[in-house]
Amino acid sequence: MGSYTGQYTDMPETYALLTESRNLALAVNTQNFPGMEVRMWYNPDEMENRQRAVFMAGCDYLLPELIVAAVA
């Protein structure tokens, strides 16, 4: 995971991006991600099947003119 986050070391510690909610695009990658896994188990206390998934998700904006950035 370090290779993904290592490229953002120059970002300030506190920042905010403001935009209209319809200006965002969300993408989910459930394939070819290091550490991606799906676990399933039975919980006898609750008498139900449980599952946990680890995957990668990303977000991007569509129109840069609708973005306002604040840096502290």
N, CA, C and O atoms as a Tinker XYZ file with bonds, in Angstrom:
   288  protein
     1  N      0.816000   -1.189000    0.000000    73     2
     2  CA     0.000000    0.000000    0.000000    64     1     3
     3  C      0.864000    1.259000    0.000000    63     2     4     5
     4  O      0.416000    2.324000   -0.423000    81     3
     5  N      2.088000    1.136000    0.469000    73     3     6
     6  CA     2.982000    2.278000    0.523000    64     5     7
     7  C      3.259000    2.897000   -0.832000    63     6     8     9
     8  O      3.473000    4.106000   -0.922000    81     7
     9  N      3.260000    2.095000   -1.891000    73     7    10
    10  CA     3.508000    2.640000   -3.222000    64     9    11
    11  C      2.364000    3.547000   -3.679000    63    10    12    13
    12  O      2.578000    4.449000   -4.490000    81    11
    13  N      1.159000    3.318000   -3.170000    73    11    14
    14  CA     0.023000    4.171000   -3.537000    64    13    15
    15  C      0.055000    5.493000   -2.781000    63    14    16    17
    16  O     -0.211000    6.544000   -3.364000    81    15
    17  N      0.377000    5.454000   -1.495000    73    15    18
    18  CA     0.349000    6.669000   -0.681000    64    17    19
    19  C      1.656000    7.433000   -0.715000    63    18    20    21
    20  O      1.678000    8.607000   -0.346000    81    19
    21  N      2.739000    6.821000   -1.141000    73    19    22
    22  CA     4.038000    7.476000   -1.158000    64    21    23
    23  C      4.111000    8.675000   -2.081000    63    22    24    25
    24  O      4.937000    9.562000   -1.868000    81    23
    25  N      3.272000    8.724000   -3.097000    73    23    26
    26  CA     3.313000    9.821000   -4.055000    64    25    27
    27  C      2.660000   11.101000   -3.531000    63    26    28    29
    28  O      2.738000   12.134000   -4.196000    81    27
    29  N      2.022000   11.064000   -2.362000    73    27    30
    30  CA     1.320000   12.224000   -1.830000    64    29    31
    31  C      2.016000   12.814000   -0.605000    63    30    32    33
    32  O      1.354000   13.391000    0.258000    81    31
    33  N      3.326000   12.681000   -0.516000    73    31    34
    34  CA     4.042000   13.181000    0.652000    64    33    35
    35  C      4.188000   14.693000    0.647000    63    34    36    37
    36  O      4.490000   15.269000    1.692000    81    35
    37  N      3.986000   15.363000   -0.483000    73    35    38
    38  CA     4.144000   16.812000   -0.541000    64    37    39
    39  C      2.861000   17.560000   -0.181000    63    38    40    41
    40  O      2.844000   18.790000   -0.206000    81    39
    41  N      1.791000   16.845000    0.152000    73    39    42
    42  CA     0.534000   17.500000    0.532000    64    41    43
    43  C      0.662000   18.103000    1.925000    63    42    44    45
    44  O      1.316000   17.518000    2.789000    81    43
    45  N      0.045000   19.273000    2.162000    73    43    46
    46  CA     0.073000   19.839000    3.511000    64    45    47
    47  C     -0.718000   18.965000    4.482000    63    46    48    49
    48  O     -1.532000   18.136000    4.076000    81    47
    49  N     -0.463000   19.167000    5.760000    73    47    50
    50  CA    -1.112000   18.331000    6.768000    64    49    51
    51  C     -2.614000   18.597000    6.861000    63    50    52    53
    52  O     -3.392000   17.683000    7.133000    81    51
    53  N     -3.019000   19.846000    6.635000    73    51    54
    54  CA    -4.431000   20.202000    6.709000    64    53    55
    55  C     -4.857000   20.844000    5.397000    63    54    56    57
    56  O     -4.282000   21.846000    4.970000    81    55
    57  N     -5.861000   20.264000    4.765000    73    55    58
    58  CA    -6.394000   20.832000    3.540000    64    57    59
    59  C     -7.842000   20.390000    3.379000    63    58    60    61
    60  O     -8.276000   19.420000    4.000000    81    59
    61  N     -8.582000   21.104000    2.544000    73    59    62
    62  CA    -9.980000   20.767000    2.275000    64    61    63
    63  C    -10.277000   21.041000    0.806000    63    62    64    65
    64  O     -9.795000   22.020000    0.235000    81    63
    65  N    -11.070000   20.172000    0.207000    73    63    66
    66  CA   -11.555000   20.362000   -1.154000    64    65    67
    67  C    -13.076000   20.419000   -1.104000    63    66    68    69
    68  O    -13.723000   19.519000   -0.568000    81    67
    69  N    -13.636000   21.474000   -1.661000    73    67    70
    70  CA   -15.090000   21.646000   -1.669000    64    69    71
    71  C    -15.595000   21.590000   -3.105000    63    70    72    73
    72  O    -15.006000   22.191000   -4.003000    81    71
    73  N    -16.687000   20.864000   -3.312000    73    71    74
    74  CA   -17.282000   20.776000   -4.640000    64    73    75
    75  C    -18.745000   20.369000   -4.507000    63    74    76    77
    76  O    -19.199000   19.977000   -3.432000    81    75
    77  N    -19.454000   20.464000   -5.583000    73    75    78
    78  CA   -20.835000   19.987000   -5.682000    64    77    79
    79  C    -20.809000   18.461000   -5.689000    63    78    80    81
    80  O    -19.939000   17.874000   -6.332000    81    79
    81  N    -21.726000   17.809000   -5.001000    73    79    82
    82  CA   -21.698000   16.347000   -4.873000    64    81    83
    83  C    -21.850000   15.633000   -6.217000    63    82    84    85
    84  O    -21.342000   14.523000   -6.376000    81    83
    85  N    -22.534000   16.240000   -7.181000    73    83    86
    86  CA   -22.681000   15.612000   -8.496000    64    85    87
    87  C    -21.432000   15.746000   -9.360000    63    86    88    89
    88  O    -21.382000   15.215000  -10.469000    81    87
    89  N    -20.419000   16.460000   -8.851000    73    87    90
    90  CA   -19.160000   16.632000   -9.570000    64    89    91
    91  C    -18.151000   15.531000   -9.224000    63    90    92    93
    92  O    -17.024000   15.560000   -9.718000    81    91
    93  N    -18.529000   14.572000   -8.395000    73    91    94
    94  CA   -17.613000   13.516000   -7.974000    64    93    95
    95  C    -17.913000   12.206000   -8.690000    63    94    96    97
    96  O    -19.070000   11.877000   -8.955000    81    95
    97  N    -16.864000   11.475000   -8.996000    73    95    98
    98  CA   -16.996000   10.135000   -9.581000    64    97    99
    99  C    -16.294000    9.156000   -8.646000    63    98   100   101
   100  O    -15.158000    9.391000   -8.235000    81    99
   101  N    -16.960000    8.075000   -8.315000    73    99   102
   102  CA   -16.417000    7.056000   -7.431000    64   101   103
   103  C    -16.136000    5.799000   -8.225000    63   102   104   105
   104  O    -16.977000    5.349000   -9.002000    81   103
   105  N    -14.955000    5.231000   -8.033000    73   103   106
   106  CA   -14.586000    3.983000   -8.705000    64   105   107
   107  C    -14.158000    2.970000   -7.656000    63   106   108   109
   108  O    -13.492000    3.317000   -6.680000    81   107
   109  N    -14.545000    1.718000   -7.861000    73   107   110
   110  CA   -14.197000    0.631000   -6.946000    64   109   111
   111  C    -13.478000   -0.443000   -7.738000    63   110   112   113
   112  O    -13.959000   -0.883000   -8.782000    81   111
   113  N    -12.317000   -0.868000   -7.236000    73   111   114
   114  CA   -11.531000   -1.914000   -7.878000    64   113   115
   115  C    -11.557000   -3.146000   -6.986000    63   114   116   117
   116  O    -11.013000   -3.125000   -5.882000    81   115
   117  N    -12.181000   -4.211000   -7.453000    73   115   118
   118  CA   -12.231000   -5.454000   -6.678000    64   117   119
   119  C    -11.287000   -6.501000   -7.248000    63   118   120   121
   120  O    -11.272000   -7.636000   -6.771000    81   119
   121  N    -10.505000   -6.147000   -8.252000    73   119   122
   122  CA    -9.561000   -7.072000   -8.884000    64   121   123
   123  C     -8.160000   -6.465000   -8.864000    63   122   124   125
   124  O     -8.016000   -5.243000   -8.861000    81   123
   125  N     -7.142000   -7.296000   -8.851000    73   123   126
   126  CA    -5.751000   -6.874000   -9.043000    64   125   127
   127  C     -5.281000   -5.817000   -8.053000    63   126   128   129
   128  O     -4.535000   -4.914000   -8.432000    81   127
   129  N     -5.692000   -5.906000   -6.815000    73   127   130
   130  CA    -5.262000   -4.970000   -5.781000    64   129   131
   131  C     -4.483000   -5.735000   -4.720000    63   130   132   133
   132  O     -4.980000   -6.733000   -4.199000    81   131
   133  N     -3.266000   -5.287000   -4.387000    73   131   134
   134  CA    -2.489000   -5.992000   -3.367000    64   133   135
   135  C     -3.229000   -6.006000   -2.031000    63   134   136   137
   136  O     -3.664000   -4.960000   -1.550000    81   135
   137  N     -3.369000   -7.153000   -1.450000    73   135   138
   138  CA    -4.058000   -7.273000   -0.170000    64   137   139
   139  C     -5.555000   -7.446000   -0.290000    63   138   140   141
   140  O     -6.248000   -7.537000    0.723000    81   139
   141  N     -6.070000   -7.494000   -1.512000    73   139   142
   142  CA    -7.509000   -7.680000   -1.703000    64   141   143
   143  C     -7.909000   -9.065000   -1.204000    63   142   144   145
   144  O     -7.290000  -10.063000   -1.572000    81   143
   145  N     -8.924000   -9.124000   -0.382000    73   143   146
   146  CA    -9.382000  -10.412000    0.141000    64   145   147
   147  C    -10.855000  -10.336000    0.526000    63   146   148   149
   148  O    -11.385000   -9.262000    0.808000    81   147
   149  N    -11.496000  -11.483000    0.532000    73   147   150
   150  CA   -12.868000  -11.610000    1.014000    64   149   151
   151  C    -12.887000  -12.740000    2.024000    63   150   152   153
   152  O    -12.467000  -13.858000    1.723000    81   151
   153  N    -13.376000  -12.451000    3.229000    73   151   154
   154  CA   -13.477000  -13.473000    4.279000    64   153   155
   155  C    -14.939000  -13.711000    4.599000    63   154   156   157
   156  O    -15.729000  -12.771000    4.692000    81   155
   157  N    -15.289000  -14.968000    4.764000    73   155   158
   158  CA   -16.649000  -15.325000    5.164000    64   157   159
   159  C    -16.570000  -16.260000    6.355000    63   158   160   161
   160  O    -15.694000  -17.123000    6.410000    81   159
   161  N    -17.481000  -16.098000    7.315000    73   159   162
   162  CA   -17.515000  -16.959000    8.493000    64   161   163
   163  C    -18.923000  -16.984000    9.059000    63   162   164   165
   164  O    -19.756000  -16.133000    8.746000    81   163
   165  N    -19.163000  -17.957000    9.880000    73   163   166
   166  CA   -20.456000  -18.089000   10.541000    64   165   167
   167  C    -20.312000  -17.603000   11.970000    63   166   168   169
   168  O    -19.394000  -18.021000   12.675000    81   167
   169  N    -21.204000  -16.729000   12.409000    73   167   170
   170  CA   -21.202000  -16.197000   13.758000    64   169   171
   171  C    -22.272000  -16.940000   14.555000    63   170   172   173
   172  O    -23.462000  -16.671000   14.386000    81   171
   173  N    -21.862000  -17.883000   15.435000    73   171   174
   174  CA   -22.864000  -18.665000   16.167000    64   173   175
   175  C    -23.657000  -17.849000   17.190000    63   174   176   177
   176  O    -24.794000  -18.203000   17.504000    81   175
   177  N    -23.079000  -16.764000   17.715000    73   175   178
   178  CA   -23.806000  -15.930000   18.681000    64   177   179
   179  C    -25.018000  -15.260000   18.045000    63   178   180   181
   180  O    -26.091000  -15.197000   18.645000    81   179
   181  N    -24.838000  -14.763000   16.826000    73   179   182
   182  CA   -25.931000  -14.092000   16.112000    64   181   183
   183  C    -26.668000  -15.033000   15.168000    63   182   184   185
   184  O    -27.692000  -14.665000   14.592000    81   183
   185  N    -26.150000  -16.244000   15.010000    73   183   186
   186  CA   -26.708000  -17.239000   14.098000    64   185   187
   187  C    -26.874000  -16.676000   12.680000    63   186   188   189
   188  O    -27.954000  -16.741000   12.093000    81   187
   189  N    -25.768000  -16.118000   12.140000    73   187   190
   190  CA   -25.806000  -15.573000   10.794000    64   189   191
   191  C    -24.423000  -15.674000   10.148000    63   190   192   193
   192  O    -23.401000  -15.754000   10.830000    81   191
   193  N    -24.424000  -15.667000    8.838000    73   191   194
   194  CA   -23.181000  -15.649000    8.077000    64   193   195
   195  C    -22.687000  -14.207000    7.989000    63   194   196   197
   196  O    -23.471000  -13.274000    7.814000    81   195
   197  N    -21.391000  -14.048000    8.111000    73   195   198
   198  CA   -20.783000  -12.721000    8.019000    64   197   199
   199  C    -19.753000  -12.737000    6.912000    63   198   200   201
   200  O    -19.234000  -13.793000    6.550000    81   199
   201  N    -19.454000  -11.558000    6.373000    73   199   202
   202  CA   -18.375000  -11.447000    5.401000    64   201   203
   203  C    -17.688000  -10.097000    5.547000    63   202   204   205
   204  O    -18.296000   -9.115000    5.971000    81   203
   205  N    -16.423000  -10.069000    5.190000    73   203   206
   206  CA   -15.621000   -8.848000    5.221000    64   205   207
   207  C    -14.812000   -8.809000    3.932000    63   206   208   209
   208  O    -14.192000   -9.804000    3.555000    81   207
   209  N    -14.816000   -7.668000    3.256000    73   207   210
   210  CA   -14.078000   -7.519000    1.999000    64   209   211
   211  C    -13.115000   -6.344000    2.113000    63   210   212   213
   212  O    -13.452000   -5.302000    2.676000    81   211
   213  N    -11.918000   -6.523000    1.573000    73   211   214
   214  CA   -10.924000   -5.461000    1.485000    64   213   215
   215  C    -10.718000   -5.183000    0.001000    63   214   216   217
   216  O    -10.397000   -6.097000   -0.759000    81   215
   217  N    -10.900000   -3.930000   -0.420000    73   215   218
   218  CA   -10.735000   -3.567000   -1.819000    64   217   219
   219  C    -10.319000   -2.112000   -1.903000    63   218   220   221
   220  O    -10.279000   -1.414000   -0.890000    81   219
   221  N    -10.013000   -1.658000   -3.092000    73   219   222
   222  CA    -9.551000   -0.295000   -3.302000    64   221   223
   223  C    -10.694000    0.545000   -3.876000    63   222   224   225
   224  O    -11.432000    0.098000   -4.754000    81   223
   225  N    -10.823000    1.757000   -3.368000    73   223   226
   226  CA   -11.810000    2.698000   -3.900000    64   225   227
   227  C    -11.121000    4.038000   -4.140000    63   226   228   229
   228  O    -10.219000    4.429000   -3.399000    81   227
   229  N    -11.550000    4.718000   -5.162000    73   227   230
   230  CA   -10.977000    6.016000   -5.473000    64   229   231
   231  C    -12.058000    6.995000   -5.868000    63   230   232   233
   232  O    -13.153000    6.606000   -6.274000    81   231
   233  N    -11.738000    8.270000   -5.743000    73   231   234
   234  CA   -12.699000    9.323000   -6.063000    64   233   235
   235  C    -11.987000   10.383000   -6.896000    63   234   236   237
   236  O    -10.822000   10.695000   -6.648000    81   235
   237  N    -12.674000   10.921000   -7.863000    73   235   238
   238  CA   -12.109000   11.983000   -8.696000    64   237   239
   239  C    -13.221000   12.970000   -9.024000    63   238   240   241
   240  O    -14.402000   12.638000   -8.924000    81   239
   241  N    -12.842000   14.180000   -9.415000    73   239   242
   242  CA   -13.830000   15.176000   -9.798000    64   241   243
   243  C    -13.966000   15.197000  -11.314000    63   242   244   245
   244  O    -13.058000   14.780000  -12.034000    81   243
   245  N    -15.103000   15.683000  -11.791000    73   243   246
   246  CA   -15.377000   15.720000  -13.226000    64   245   247
   247  C    -14.995000   17.064000  -13.845000    63   246   248   249
   248  O    -14.355000   17.103000  -14.896000    81   247
   249  N    -15.381000   18.157000  -13.203000    73   247   250
   250  CA   -15.111000   19.497000  -13.739000    64   249   251
   251  C    -14.236000   20.283000  -12.751000    63   250   252   253
   252  O    -14.694000   20.600000  -11.653000    81   251
   253  N    -12.994000   20.600000  -13.118000    73   251   254
   254  CA   -12.103000   21.296000  -12.181000    64   253   255
   255  C    -12.574000   22.711000  -11.832000    63   254   256   257
   256  O    -12.199000   23.233000  -10.783000    81   255
   257  N    -13.376000   23.335000  -12.676000    73   255   258
   258  CA   -13.847000   24.686000  -12.371000    64   257   259
   259  C    -14.867000   24.720000  -11.224000    63   258   260   261
   260  O    -15.208000   25.799000  -10.740000    81   259
   261  N    -15.354000   23.557000  -10.788000    73   259   262
   262  CA   -16.279000   23.484000   -9.658000    64   261   263
   263  C    -15.583000   23.095000   -8.360000    63   262   264   265
   264  O    -16.250000   22.706000   -7.401000    81   263
   265  N    -14.248000   23.193000   -8.308000    73   263   266
   266  CA   -13.465000   22.814000   -7.122000    64   265   267
   267  C    -12.939000   24.070000   -6.444000    63   266   268   269
   268  O    -12.453000   24.986000   -7.109000    81   267
   269  N    -13.037000   24.110000   -5.115000    73   267   270
   270  CA   -12.433000   25.151000   -4.297000    64   269   271
   271  C    -11.520000   24.446000   -3.298000    63   270   272   273
   272  O    -11.944000   23.501000   -2.632000    81   271
   273  N    -10.261000   24.901000   -3.190000    73   271   274
   274  CA    -9.295000   24.285000   -2.280000    64   273   275
   275  C     -8.918000   25.259000   -1.185000    63   274   276   277
   276  O     -8.737000   26.451000   -1.434000    81   275
   277  N     -8.798000   24.743000    0.040000    73   275   278
   278  CA    -8.350000   25.530000    1.182000    64   277   279
   279  C     -7.192000   24.796000    1.834000    63   278   280   281
   280  O     -7.282000   23.600000    2.112000    81   279
   281  N     -6.091000   25.524000    2.081000    73   279   282
   282  CA    -4.889000   24.939000    2.676000    64   281   283
   283  C     -4.542000   25.715000    3.921000    63   282   284   285
   284  O     -4.557000   26.946000    3.925000    81   283
   285  N     -4.222000   24.980000    4.997000    73   283   286
   286  CA    -3.837000   25.660000    6.244000    64   285   287
   287  C     -2.444000   25.221000    6.650000    63   286   288
   288  O     -1.927000   25.674000    7.672000    81   287
